[in-house]
Amino acid sequence: MDRLVNTVRPYAWGSTTAIPELLGTEPTGEPQAELWMGAHPGAPSRLDRGTGLAPLNEIIDADPYGELGKPAVERFGPRLPFLLKVLAAGAPLSVQVHPDLEQAKAGFADEEDRGVPVDAPHRNYKDANHKPEMICALTPFDGLCGFRHPAEAAELLEGLGVNSLKPYVDILRARPEDEALREVLAAVLGADREEMAGTVEEATEAAARLATEDGRFADDYAAYASAADHFPGDPGVIAAMLLNHVRLQPGEALYLGAGVPHAYLGGLGVEIMANSDNVLRCGLTPKHIDVPELMRIVRFESGDAGVLRPEDSGDGEEVYDTPIDEFRLSRYTLAPGGRPRSLGDRTPQILLCTAGEVTLHGPGDTQLTLGRGESAFVPADERVTLDGAGTLFRATVVA
């Protein structure tokens, strides 16, 4: 087992205080958005096995079977198939959607064939992999996830009292679900931005006013008005109103599968995802939006946000159940004087302490103590037990 040295990514939407508070460091005054733990080549974790710090991806490349184990390599290839993060949103992230595996492979191949540079601002597919992900709240965490039922979206939009939104309300009430959601989203994102600016401004002012009143959608209106403050005039504000607003409490999570539009609005959480950079944006962003491709990828299905709570799988491990195998996230909450907890050893693991202090005991007399914000990599076939008083997240794969 190895202590990880991790990189903080300073994206503009990041909180200036949340990650420093977790790590016990002084804020720099600059946004600190994501703390990356894993072997992604963009910012791999580093570890020291006696010869100085080395990137985890290079260590895995040198001995994939030894680091990842035979089951993981045979199923996912010679690379760590997930990326673990601490995400600190001080401002809304873009509304976005991710392709499924077949769509990613086809889209990547097409853009490669057409010679679209990987770093081109209009490129949709950075790689040939899908990007299912999950966010688990460490603090109250606001997000958007999946479409509202069209009738509910119509009621919310109508409640704003904005005349220019009435055509969307009528479509949402008159058409079948898939057709209604598709037509309204395409119309909003395809509209001329300047022509749409007045509607967005009027809707934002109405949402801010209604957020202070005792109505059914008061909390939702508040979230949309807050997002609009960061993106004035962005038609994505109206697109966001088609989505479920959810506030996660600490320990609750959202799973975001292929084709599900979503956005993170604010809060601190543990995020885990398949190793991919494929994102198609739907709004709340100055970046490129490919509306035709978006219409092909989005799943136009309504439903609730699907808040996940961990389930005890035995021996104190609380598992967040998801339908994919590239990652598996669980949590241990250890009490002082409690019995040690034993972890499985068939697959690679990243362990992250988010509260208190947890000690890892490895082969022989080896041990490693993790405090808040500290993490470790455990290679496959290395058995580890835990004790201490704190909270530890465990990221691994299903193989």
N, C-alpha and C positions, 0 to 999 in steps of 0.2 A: 504494500500500500504506500502511496506517495502523496505528500501534501502538494496541492496545486497552487501555482502562481497564475492569477487570472487577469484578463484585460477588461477594463471598463470602456464601453463605447459611448462617446459624448454626443449622441444625436440631439438635435435641437429641442425635441419634445420631452427630453428627460428632466426629472426632478433634480434640483441642485442640492438637496439634503438627504433624500431617503437612503440611497446607497451608502454615502458616507456615515450616516447614523448606524446602518447595519454593520459596517466594517469597523466602526469606531475610529474613523479618520476625520480630519478637518475638511469641511467643504471647500472647494476651490472657487466657488462662485459661478462655475460653469455647469451646464447640464451634464449629469451622469445618468445615462439612460439604461444601459444593460451591462451586466457583469456576465461574461461568457465563460462557461466551463465545458470543455470538450476538446475535440480535435479538428474543428472546422478550420480550414486553411486561412480564413480571413483573420482570425485572432485565436490561435490555438493556445490552450493552457500549457504551462511549462512545469517541469518537475526536475528534480535533481537526484540522480542515482549514484552520486559520488564523483561525477566528472563535470559538474556544472549544470546550469539550467539548460534543458533541451525541450523543444516543442513536442507535445504529446502525439501529434500526427506523424512526426518523424520516428518516434519510438515505436508506434504501431506499425508503420511501414517496414521497419527493420525486422519485426517479428510478429506478424498479425496473429498467427495461431497461438503464440505464447501469451500475447496481451489480451486478445479477444476470446480465445477458446475456439475449438473446432466447430461446435454448433452454430455460433454467431457468424463465423467466417463463411461457413457453407450456406447459411441462409441469406446473409446480407452483404457478403463480400468482405474484402480485407480492410474495412474501415469502420470506425465507430459510427453506427447509423443514427445517432441522436445528438442533439445539442441541448444542454441545460443552461438556463439563464436565470438571473434575478433581473426582473424588469421593473423600472421605476418610471411611471408615466406622470409627468407634471403637466402635460398638455395632451390633447387627443392625438392618437395616431390615425392615419388614414383609414377610411372604410375600405376593406380589401377582401379578396377571395383567393383561394389556392386551387390549382388544378388537381385532378386525380392522377394516378401514375400513368395511365395510358395517354391522357391529354398532355401531360408534361413531356413524355417521350416524343409524341408526335409534334408538339409545338417547338420543342428544342431542335429536333431534326429539321423542321421546316425553316426555322430562322438560321440554322447553320447552313443549310443548302442555299439560302438566299443571301448569305454573306453578311448578315446583320451583326455588327460588332457586339461582343458580349457586354461591353460597357456603354453601349448606345442608350440614350435616355428613353427611346421608344421601344427598346427590346422588352419582351414579356417573359421569356424563358431563359434563365441563367444556367439551368442544368436540366437533366432529364429525370429528375426525381419529384415525387409529390411532397407536400409539406403539411401533413396533419399536425396539429399542435394543441397544447392544453396550457391554461393559465390557472394557477392555484393562488388564492389571495393570502397575503401575509398581513395586510391591512384591509379595511373596507375598500373595495375595488369596483369602479364603475366601468361598464362595457356595453357594447351592442352585439347581439348575436342572433342571427336568423331573422326571417321575415315574420312580422305580425300577420295575423289573419287579415285578409283584405278588408273585411267589414270593420275590424277594429282600427286598421290604418285609416280607413275612410272617416271614421268618427273622430280620430285624433286630428287629422288634417282639417276637417270641417269645423272643429272646435276653435281653430285659429281665427276664423272669420275673415279669411283672405279670399276675395272673389276669384283671383286668378288661379287658385288651387282647385276650384270647383270641377274643371274637366277631369282632374285626377281622381277626385272623390267619386264622380259619376262612373268612371271606368272601374274603380275598385268595387263598386257596388253592383255593377251590371254584368261583368265578365266572369268566366270561370277563373279559379284561383291562379293557375299557372299563367294564363293569358293576361289577367289583370296586373299581376305583379311585374311581369315581363314588359308590358306596354308602358306602364307608368315609369319604371326605372329607366327604360330606354328613352322615353320622352324627356325626363328630367336631365339625364346626363348628356343627351344630344342637343339640348336647347342652347341657343346662343347665350353666352355667359352675361353679356351686357344687357340683353333683353330680360334675362332671368334675375338680374341683380335686385330690381325693385321688389319682386315677389319674395326673394330670400330675405331682404331687409324687413319687409312687412311681417313675414312669418316669424322672424327672429324677435321682433319687438312684441308681437302677440304672445309668443312662447314665454318670454321673460315676464310679461305681465301675468299670464295665467299660472306661472310657477308659484306666484305668491298667494294664489287663491286656493280654496279648499275644493279642488275638483279631482275627478278620477285620474287625470293624466298629469297632475301637478309636478310630481317628481320627474316624470319623463320630459315634460316641457322644460324643466330646469336644466336637465342634462343636455338637451338639444340647444338651448339658448347659450349655455356655457361653451359648447363646441363651436357654435357660430361666432362667438367672440374671437376665437382664434383664426377663423376662416371666413371673414366677412364677405358676403356676396357669393360664396361658393355654392353651386347647385347641390353639392353633396350634402348640404344641411337638410334639404328636402328628401334626398335619398335616404339619409340616416333615419328620418322619421318613419320610414317603412319598416324599420328593424326593431326588435325587442330591446328595450333598455333593461339592464339588470344590475343590481348592486350585490356583489359577493361579499359575504362576511368572511373573516379569517378562517382558513381551512376549507372553504368551498371552492369549487373549480368549474371551469367551462372547457369542454372538448370541442374543437373546431375542425370539423372534417372538410373534405373536398367540396367545393361549390357553395359553402355556407358563408354569406357575407357577414363581416364582423368588424369591430373596432374596439380598441382599448381607450378609455377616456381619462382615467386617472386612478392612481393607487400603486401599491407595491405588491409584487407577486413573484412566485417561482414559475417559470415558463419552460416547457420542454417541447421539442419538435423534432420531426425527421430532418435530416441534414439536407436542406435545400434552401435556395434563395428565390423561389418562384412566387411572385406576388403580382396579382392584377388588381389595380386600384379602382375604387368606385366613387371616390369623392373625399372631401376634407383634405385636399392635397394640391400643391402646385405642380405635381409631377404628372407625367403622361397617363392618360386614360384611354385605353383602346376599347371603345364601346362595343363594336361588333364581336371582338374576341371575348369580352366580358359576358355578353349575352349568351355565348356558346358555353361558357364555363359555369355560370351561376346556376344553382338549383333553385328553381322558383317554387319552393314549398314552404308553407307556413307551419309554425309550431312554437311551443314555448322555448325558452333559452336552454333548457336542459341542464340545470345546475347539478353538479356532481358533489357528493359527499363521500368521504373515504369509508370503505368497508373493512372490518377487521378480518384478516385472513388467518389469524392464529399467531401466537408468539409475539403479540403486540404490534405486528405490522399492519398498518391501515393502507389499503390499496385503492387508488383511483382507477376504476375500471374503464378501459377504452377499447375500441374494436380493432386496433391495429397492433402490430408486433414490433415495430421499430423502436418503440420506447414503452417503458412501464414505470410509472411514478408511484411511490409509496412514502409513508411517513411513520416515524417512530417518535412517540412522546415518552421520554424516560424520566422516572421519578427518582429522587435520592434514595439510595439503599435498595433499589429494585434489582431483580435478578438480571444477569447479562442476557442480551438478545443475540441470537446467532443468525448471520446472513447466509444466503445461498452462495455457492461458489462456482456455478457452471458458466456464468456469463460475466462480462466486464461491468463495473459499477462506478458511478460517481456519487459520492456522499457529500451532502451539504448541510451544515449546521446553521439553523436560523434563530435559535434561542438557546441560552444557557451554554453548557459545555458538555461535550460528548467525547469519550475516549474509545478509540478503536484498538482492539487487541488482535494481532496477527500471529503468524507462525512463530513458534518459539516464544521468546519474551518481548517481541517487538510490539510497540504501541505508539499511537499517534493521537494527540488530543486536539480536537477542533473547537474553536470558539465561534461566536456569531460571525456569519459571513465567510467562514473558512470551509474549504472543501478538500476532498481527497479522491484519487483514482485508485481503484482496486482491480488488478488484473483478474482475468478468469482463473479458476482453479486455486485461488487464494482465499481461504476461509477466514472470516473476520467476525468477532463478537463485539457488542456494544455495551457500554454502561456509562453512567453519569447522570446528570440532571439537565435535560434540554430537549430540543426538537431537532430531529435529523430527517432530511429528505433523502430518499434512495432512488437513483435513476439507473435503470438497466434495460435489458431487452427481453423479449419472449422468444426463446429459441429451444 
